[in-house]
Amino acid sequence: MNLFDVYSLYDIEPVAGKGNYVYTADGTEYLDLYGGHAVISVGHSHPHYIKTISEQLAKLGFYSNSVQNSLQQRLADLIGELSGYDDYQLFLCNSGAEANENAIKLASFHTGRKRLLAFSKAFHGRTSGAVAATANPKIIAPFNQTDNVVHVPLGDIEAVEHELATGEYCGVIIEGIQGVAGIVMPGDDFFIELRDVTKKYNVPLILDEIQSGYGRTGQFFAHQYSGIRPDLITMAKGIANGFPVGAVLISPEFKATKGMLGTTFGGSHLACAAAIAVAEIVKSENLIDNAAKVGNYLIERLHTIPNLKDIRGRGLMVGFDVEGSGSEARKQLLFNHKIFTGGAGESTVRILPALTVGTAEIDKLITALKIQFE
């Protein structure tokens, strides 16, 4: 049997990882400044992460959500403490797309409406509702096409209000920072305006913090720089350092009924153990502060390279553009300098390392970029 050929693959196979580095079978070391799409939040093979998962697996890896699982409440308490949303409710699932699906469903249940407002260049996932909210026709199958989702230009509050005034919308969904679009910042002022207009029309605001959340930007959530509080917040990627976990934070105004949402694997014992370990590491090692500090250092150093354009982002979610092909630039960084980075569009390079990264690793990137682009 062959694999379904949907991925463009580098001819590299990491077989081990430690901290901010991964290694191939022959021992070649690569600096990981991409974290597998912003998933690796506490570094590879962190000893507390390994210990916590191993101990849980030795006891019980899985049972269904038909029984008590105190690990779920332990995780909810930690996320509430770290995020400042301890008055919200937690629903656990398996991925970012699934988190967005459930947030959209909750908004529709809550309002009794069916239309969703999203933004240009948005990426919210590949499952049915999430991909309909994604502004990329290439990945939307005919089955997923729907008039229930409308996209307006990011930053255009007048277009938002024009749509919401119809009274047809169950929700507005927006990323804390658009990641797949290439690190596009909605702006704090726009978030404030958006929160005001969604309240005016009694439309739930869904913040997709799947890539921009969990401390990556130097706040627990990117939207917290603006001071707003959304109705629903979705998370995944960094929440469990590679174990598939997604989550929705749900405002107290949303009331649960039995069977309203559900999942087979979400919130399993092993999944919770992985996520608890990450939360404990983020807390004990002050990784959100580290993301802010090292992220500022990264942006500062990138500005010393004159051939880089439009340096943008917050914390350890940073992008910049290069002359010519971004894909070629990333290949040169990977094969010439042994550094993993990410991309978006034709010319963008994305930097999304673990929150444990230090200035020494950033200096290696800057040295490589200066060789490559000066």
NORMOJO-V120511 format. One record per residue. PSI is psi in radians with two decimals (* if undefined). OMEGA is omega as a letter, one per 30 degrees, with the letter a starting at -180 (* if undefined). BURIAL is # if it has 16 or more other ideal C-beta (glycine too) atoms within 10 Angstrom, else .. Layout:
psi=PSI omega=OMEGA burial=BURIAL
psi=PSI omega=OMEGA burial=BURIAL
//
This chain:
psi=2.34 omega=l burial=.
psi=2.70 omega=l burial=.
psi=2.55 omega=l burial=.
psi=2.08 omega=a burial=.
psi=1.38 omega=a burial=.
psi=-0.07 omega=a burial=.
psi=2.41 omega=l burial=.
psi=2.05 omega=a burial=.
psi=2.36 omega=l burial=.
psi=2.60 omega=l burial=.
psi=1.06 omega=l burial=.
psi=2.40 omega=l burial=.
psi=1.73 omega=l burial=.
psi=2.35 omega=l burial=#
psi=-0.12 omega=l burial=.
psi=2.76 omega=l burial=.
psi=2.61 omega=l burial=#
psi=2.07 omega=l burial=.
psi=-2.11 omega=a burial=#
psi=0.36 omega=a burial=#
psi=2.61 omega=l burial=#
psi=2.80 omega=a burial=#
psi=2.43 omega=l burial=.
psi=3.03 omega=a burial=.
psi=-0.50 omega=a burial=.
psi=0.10 omega=l burial=.
psi=0.07 omega=l burial=.
psi=2.30 omega=a burial=.
psi=2.34 omega=l burial=.
psi=2.33 omega=l burial=#
psi=2.16 omega=a burial=#
psi=1.75 omega=l burial=#
psi=0.41 omega=l burial=#
psi=-0.42 omega=l burial=#
psi=0.55 omega=l burial=#
psi=0.96 omega=a burial=#
psi=0.77 omega=l burial=.
psi=0.37 omega=a burial=#
psi=-0.73 omega=a burial=#
psi=1.84 omega=a burial=#
psi=-0.52 omega=a burial=#
psi=0.34 omega=l burial=#
psi=2.83 omega=l burial=#
psi=2.40 omega=l burial=#
psi=0.71 omega=l burial=.
psi=2.29 omega=a burial=#
psi=-0.64 omega=l burial=.
psi=-0.64 omega=l burial=.
psi=-0.83 omega=l burial=#
psi=-0.79 omega=a burial=.
psi=-0.79 omega=a burial=.
psi=-0.79 omega=l burial=#
psi=-0.75 omega=a burial=#
psi=-0.77 omega=a burial=.
psi=-0.68 omega=l burial=.
psi=-0.74 omega=a burial=#
psi=-0.60 omega=l burial=.
psi=-0.35 omega=l burial=.
psi=-1.02 omega=a burial=.
psi=2.09 omega=a burial=.
psi=-0.60 omega=a burial=.
psi=2.41 omega=l burial=.
psi=2.86 omega=a burial=.
psi=3.01 omega=l burial=.
psi=0.38 omega=l burial=.
psi=0.03 omega=l burial=.
psi=2.89 omega=l burial=.
psi=2.46 omega=l burial=.
psi=1.66 omega=a burial=#
psi=-0.31 omega=l burial=.
psi=-0.56 omega=l burial=#
psi=-0.76 omega=l burial=#
psi=-0.65 omega=l burial=.
psi=-0.77 omega=l burial=#
psi=-0.75 omega=l burial=#
psi=-0.73 omega=l burial=#
psi=-0.74 omega=a burial=.
psi=-0.77 omega=l burial=#
psi=-0.70 omega=l burial=#
psi=-0.73 omega=l burial=#
psi=-0.82 omega=a burial=.
psi=-0.63 omega=a burial=#
psi=-0.40 omega=a burial=#
psi=0.17 omega=l burial=.
psi=0.77 omega=a burial=#
psi=-0.22 omega=l burial=.
psi=-0.06 omega=l burial=.
psi=3.01 omega=l burial=#
psi=2.67 omega=a burial=.
psi=2.25 omega=l burial=#
psi=2.22 omega=a burial=#
psi=2.41 omega=l burial=#
psi=-2.59 omega=a burial=#
psi=-0.29 omega=a burial=#
psi=2.96 omega=l burial=#
psi=-0.76 omega=l burial=#
psi=-0.73 omega=l burial=#
psi=-0.65 omega=l burial=#
psi=-0.79 omega=l burial=#
psi=-0.70 omega=l burial=#
psi=-0.80 omega=a burial=#
psi=-0.60 omega=l burial=#
psi=-0.76 omega=l burial=#
psi=-0.75 omega=l burial=#
psi=-0.76 omega=l burial=#
psi=-0.75 omega=l burial=#
psi=-0.68 omega=l burial=#
psi=-0.75 omega=l burial=#
psi=-0.79 omega=a burial=#
psi=-0.67 omega=a burial=#
psi=-0.37 omega=a burial=#
psi=0.22 omega=a burial=.
psi=2.93 omega=a burial=#
psi=-0.14 omega=a burial=.
psi=2.56 omega=a burial=#
psi=2.37 omega=l burial=#
psi=2.25 omega=l burial=#
psi=-3.07 omega=a burial=#
psi=2.75 omega=l burial=#
psi=2.50 omega=l burial=.
psi=0.17 omega=a burial=#
psi=2.62 omega=l burial=#
psi=2.09 omega=a burial=#
psi=0.06 omega=l burial=#
psi=-3.12 omega=a burial=#
psi=-0.01 omega=l burial=#
psi=3.08 omega=a burial=.
psi=-1.00 omega=a burial=.
psi=-0.69 omega=a burial=#
psi=-0.68 omega=a burial=#
psi=-0.51 omega=l burial=#
psi=-0.56 omega=l burial=#
psi=-0.19 omega=l burial=#
psi=2.31 omega=a burial=#
psi=1.06 omega=l burial=#
psi=1.65 omega=a burial=.
psi=-0.42 omega=a burial=.
psi=-0.45 omega=a burial=.
psi=0.18 omega=l burial=.
psi=1.93 omega=l burial=#
psi=2.76 omega=l burial=.
psi=-0.65 omega=l burial=.
psi=-0.56 omega=a burial=.
psi=-0.17 omega=a burial=#
psi=2.32 omega=a burial=.
psi=2.56 omega=l burial=.
psi=-0.06 omega=a burial=.
psi=-0.21 omega=l burial=#
psi=2.27 omega=l burial=#
psi=2.37 omega=l burial=#
psi=2.36 omega=l burial=#
psi=2.81 omega=a burial=#
psi=2.38 omega=l burial=.
psi=2.28 omega=l burial=#
psi=-0.14 omega=a burial=#
psi=1.54 omega=a burial=.
psi=-0.50 omega=l burial=#
psi=-0.68 omega=l burial=.
psi=-0.67 omega=l burial=#
psi=-0.87 omega=a burial=#
psi=-0.66 omega=l burial=#
psi=-0.74 omega=l burial=.
psi=-0.80 omega=a burial=#
psi=-0.48 omega=l burial=#
psi=-0.29 omega=l burial=.
psi=-0.35 omega=a burial=.
psi=0.25 omega=a burial=.
psi=-0.08 omega=a burial=#
psi=2.34 omega=l burial=#
psi=-0.37 omega=a burial=#
psi=2.87 omega=l burial=#
psi=2.29 omega=l burial=#
psi=2.36 omega=a burial=#
psi=2.52 omega=l burial=#
psi=2.55 omega=l burial=#
psi=-0.76 omega=l burial=#
psi=2.32 omega=l burial=#
psi=2.03 omega=a burial=#
psi=-1.01 omega=a burial=#
psi=-0.51 omega=l burial=#
psi=-0.26 omega=l burial=#
psi=0.58 omega=a burial=#
psi=1.16 omega=l burial=#
psi=2.16 omega=a burial=#
psi=2.06 omega=l burial=#
psi=-0.55 omega=l burial=#
psi=2.41 omega=a burial=.
psi=-0.71 omega=a burial=.
psi=-0.70 omega=l burial=.
psi=-0.69 omega=l burial=#
psi=-0.74 omega=l burial=#
psi=-0.78 omega=l burial=.
psi=-0.71 omega=a burial=#
psi=-0.73 omega=l burial=#
psi=-0.71 omega=l burial=#
psi=-0.78 omega=a burial=.
psi=-0.56 omega=l burial=#
psi=-0.61 omega=l burial=#
psi=-0.71 omega=a burial=.
psi=-0.71 omega=a burial=.
psi=0.16 omega=l burial=.
psi=0.84 omega=l burial=.
psi=2.16 omega=l burial=#
psi=2.42 omega=l burial=#
psi=2.13 omega=l burial=#
psi=2.11 omega=l burial=#
psi=1.97 omega=l burial=#
psi=1.77 omega=l burial=#
psi=0.54 omega=a burial=#
psi=-0.77 omega=l burial=#
psi=-0.57 omega=a burial=#
psi=-0.02 omega=a burial=#
psi=-2.95 omega=l burial=#
psi=0.70 omega=l burial=#
psi=-0.10 omega=a burial=#
psi=-0.62 omega=a burial=#
psi=0.06 omega=a burial=#
psi=-0.10 omega=l burial=#
psi=2.83 omega=l burial=#
psi=-0.77 omega=l burial=#
psi=2.54 omega=a burial=#
psi=-0.62 omega=a burial=#
psi=-0.28 omega=a burial=#
psi=-0.27 omega=l burial=#
psi=-0.48 omega=a burial=#
psi=-0.23 omega=l burial=#
psi=0.07 omega=a burial=.
psi=2.87 omega=l burial=#
psi=1.88 omega=l burial=#
psi=3.02 omega=l burial=#
psi=-0.60 omega=a burial=#
psi=2.41 omega=a burial=#
psi=2.26 omega=l burial=#
psi=2.53 omega=a burial=#
psi=2.74 omega=l burial=#
psi=-2.15 omega=l burial=#
psi=-1.63 omega=a burial=#
psi=-0.08 omega=a burial=#
psi=-0.50 omega=a burial=#
psi=0.32 omega=l burial=#
psi=0.53 omega=l burial=#
psi=-0.39 omega=l burial=#
psi=2.36 omega=a burial=#
psi=1.77 omega=l burial=#
psi=2.33 omega=l burial=#
psi=2.87 omega=a burial=#
psi=2.67 omega=l burial=#
psi=2.23 omega=l burial=#
psi=2.27 omega=a burial=#
psi=2.19 omega=l burial=#
psi=2.59 omega=l burial=#
psi=-0.33 omega=l burial=.
psi=-0.30 omega=a burial=.
psi=2.17 omega=a burial=#
psi=2.31 omega=a burial=.
psi=2.55 omega=l burial=.
psi=2.62 omega=a burial=.
psi=2.26 omega=l burial=.
psi=-0.07 omega=a burial=.
psi=-0.78 omega=l burial=.
psi=2.79 omega=l burial=#
psi=2.82 omega=a burial=.
psi=2.52 omega=l burial=#
psi=-0.93 omega=a burial=.
psi=-0.31 omega=a burial=#
psi=2.35 omega=l burial=#
psi=0.41 omega=l burial=#
psi=2.92 omega=a burial=#
psi=-0.78 omega=a burial=#
psi=-0.70 omega=l burial=#
psi=-0.78 omega=l burial=#
psi=-0.71 omega=l burial=#
psi=-0.76 omega=l burial=#
psi=-0.81 omega=a burial=#
psi=-0.64 omega=l burial=#
psi=-0.77 omega=l burial=#
psi=-0.78 omega=l burial=#
psi=-0.82 omega=a burial=#
psi=-0.71 omega=l burial=#
psi=-0.69 omega=l burial=#
psi=-0.78 omega=l burial=#
psi=-0.74 omega=a burial=#
psi=-0.89 omega=a burial=.
psi=-0.51 omega=a burial=.
psi=0.15 omega=l burial=#
psi=0.84 omega=a burial=.
psi=-0.42 omega=l burial=#
psi=-0.73 omega=l burial=#
psi=-0.68 omega=l burial=.
psi=-0.69 omega=l burial=#
psi=-0.73 omega=l burial=#
psi=-0.81 omega=a burial=#
psi=-0.90 omega=a burial=#
psi=-0.57 omega=l burial=#
psi=-0.73 omega=l burial=#
psi=-0.71 omega=l burial=.
psi=-0.75 omega=l burial=#
psi=-0.86 omega=a burial=#
psi=-0.71 omega=l burial=#
psi=-0.80 omega=a burial=.
psi=-0.62 omega=l burial=#
psi=-0.58 omega=l burial=#
psi=-0.17 omega=l burial=.
psi=-0.04 omega=a burial=.
psi=1.79 omega=a burial=#
psi=-0.42 omega=a burial=.
psi=-0.03 omega=l burial=.
psi=2.50 omega=a burial=#
psi=2.59 omega=l burial=.
psi=1.01 omega=l burial=.
psi=2.24 omega=a burial=#
psi=2.82 omega=l burial=#
psi=-3.08 omega=l burial=#
psi=2.51 omega=l burial=#
psi=-2.28 omega=a burial=#
psi=0.62 omega=l burial=#
psi=1.56 omega=a burial=#
psi=2.47 omega=l burial=#
psi=2.73 omega=l burial=#
psi=2.81 omega=l burial=#
psi=2.64 omega=l burial=#
psi=2.80 omega=l burial=#
psi=2.29 omega=l burial=.
psi=-2.60 omega=a burial=.
psi=2.14 omega=l burial=.
psi=-0.61 omega=l burial=#
psi=-0.75 omega=l burial=.
psi=-0.68 omega=l burial=.
psi=-0.73 omega=l burial=#
psi=-0.65 omega=l burial=#
psi=-0.71 omega=l burial=.
psi=-0.72 omega=l burial=#
psi=-0.66 omega=a burial=#
psi=-0.88 omega=a burial=#
psi=-0.49 omega=l burial=.
psi=-0.54 omega=a burial=.
psi=-0.03 omega=l burial=#
psi=0.84 omega=l burial=#
psi=2.15 omega=l burial=#
psi=2.25 omega=l burial=#
psi=3.12 omega=l burial=#
psi=3.04 omega=a burial=#
psi=3.06 omega=l burial=#
psi=2.29 omega=l burial=#
psi=-2.78 omega=a burial=.
psi=-0.53 omega=a burial=.
psi=0.09 omega=a burial=#
psi=2.45 omega=l burial=#
psi=2.29 omega=l burial=#
psi=2.42 omega=l burial=#
psi=2.03 omega=a burial=#
psi=1.07 omega=a burial=#
psi=3.03 omega=l burial=#
psi=2.66 omega=a burial=#
psi=-0.11 omega=l burial=#
psi=-0.09 omega=a burial=#
psi=2.61 omega=a burial=#
psi=3.09 omega=a burial=.
psi=-0.48 omega=l burial=.
psi=-0.71 omega=l burial=.
psi=-0.66 omega=l burial=#
psi=-0.71 omega=l burial=#
psi=-0.63 omega=l burial=.
psi=-0.72 omega=l burial=#
psi=-0.80 omega=a burial=#
psi=-0.73 omega=l burial=#
psi=-0.78 omega=l burial=.
psi=-0.76 omega=a burial=#
psi=-0.65 omega=l burial=#
psi=-0.70 omega=l burial=.
psi=-0.71 omega=a burial=.
psi=-0.63 omega=a burial=.
psi=-0.08 omega=l burial=.
psi=* omega=* burial=.
//
